[in-house]
Amino acid sequence: MRQNRSQWCRAGRPRNKTITEYMSYKAAKRDFRRAHRKAASEHMRQLNREIDESAEMNTNDFWKQVNTRRTTYNYNKSTSGIKFGESVYRDQKAITEQWGFYFERLYSPSYSEHFDGKWREHVSQNVGQLREALIPDSNATVMPEDIERCIRSCPK
């Protein structure tokens, strides 16, 4: 884009659409904007993915990433927040509470007329078979270190 711009400037900065320097500069500028928007969108998607993953695993990491993101992206306390439903929440307690409600709704059984009934029946049968085959072991113990090791082995 720089090269196209310098050629356009050397040509006297014409604004006529028949001038090749002008049209090539405009095309390069358009391509740059597209690439920039795509890169910025992917970057924000990656940040959101990391925040979502940390919200599921560790609330301390979640808030660390959120607060880092606030300061990195010129956080303005009066305008920034997370929107749940029709309301925007700004303080840590309210946001944590809303995430709790979100996950409660997410993991609560719900029925929709648009849901595939055959798939629901298939999943229900498989879950029922698993429950019948499950034999509880009262001697089994799960240590926090085992859980921690399993969590660390999960892909990030």
Secondary structure by P-SEA (a helix, b strand, c coil): caaaaaaaaaaccccccccaaaaaaaaaaaaaaaaaaaaaaaaaaaaaaaaaaaaaccaaaaaaaaaaaaaaaccccccbbbbccccccccaaaaaaaaaaaaaaaacbbbbccccaaaaaaaaaaaaaaaaabbbbccccccaaaaaaaaaaccc
